[in-house]
């Protein structure tokens, strides 16, 4: 019995051989990671009660009084809603935006999350979970300004073309609704959770400037060097 062989075009074979050599030469676990905590030093400021009586639908959405989130300090002193990102040190590269959109909810007549981070040209999906009409109005310095009304249940999708930290967002219908959207040209960013924690994953080895931005407390900068496969810790502390 004769064996039959499939013929592979020369150009495809060369490409496959080159790719196999590249994969074999690439070191395993060559990406690094950076994690840490942002703390608030001193007594935590008390959240301010939000008066939503202007719209009874908003007021009824809360079993207890809604409060501001501009400085949100957890029980252990962790500072939430701080944007952590690489501000210098990345090689000149083009990063494709994720296919998955980021979601900004309008829930209880507040923006959730209060601070959101995304890549330039990534889709922003705005959701109105309330029984009242909102209008979302970002006021950027480096991107196109837009102002769109959004009735309950009507989908809304937008993008930001350029990097900007950070775009203020407001609702012209409900003046207490405020938030921020941080936009980056790369994927190396995070927003601290309710305990002040963050993590930057899959970093190329190198020396970077890491910036921490908080809407009321300003910015802090640290330099850090990460080696291939290294998991490093970096902490920040803010005070008023």
Secondary structure as GFF3:
##gff-version 3
##sequence-region A 1 240
A	DSSP	alpha_helix	10	25	.	.	.	ID=ss1
A	DSSP	beta_strand	32	40	.	.	.	ID=ss2
A	DSSP	alpha_helix	56	60	.	.	.	ID=ss3
A	DSSP	beta_strand	83	88	.	.	.	ID=ss4
A	DSSP	beta_strand	102	107	.	.	.	ID=ss5
A	DSSP	beta_strand	110	112	.	.	.	ID=ss6
A	DSSP	beta_strand	115	119	.	.	.	ID=ss7
A	DSSP	beta_strand	124	128	.	.	.	ID=ss8
A	DSSP	beta_strand	134	139	.	.	.	ID=ss9
A	DSSP	beta_strand	146	150	.	.	.	ID=ss10
A	DSSP	beta_strand	156	158	.	.	.	ID=ss11
A	DSSP	beta_strand	164	171	.	.	.	ID=ss12
A	DSSP	beta_strand	178	184	.	.	.	ID=ss13
A	DSSP	beta_strand	189	191	.	.	.	ID=ss14
A	DSSP	beta_strand	197	203	.	.	.	ID=ss15
A	DSSP	beta_strand	206	214	.	.	.	ID=ss16
A	DSSP	beta_strand	218	226	.	.	.	ID=ss17
A	DSSP	beta_strand	231	233	.	.	.	ID=ss18
A	DSSP	beta_strand	236	238	.	.	.	ID=ss19
###
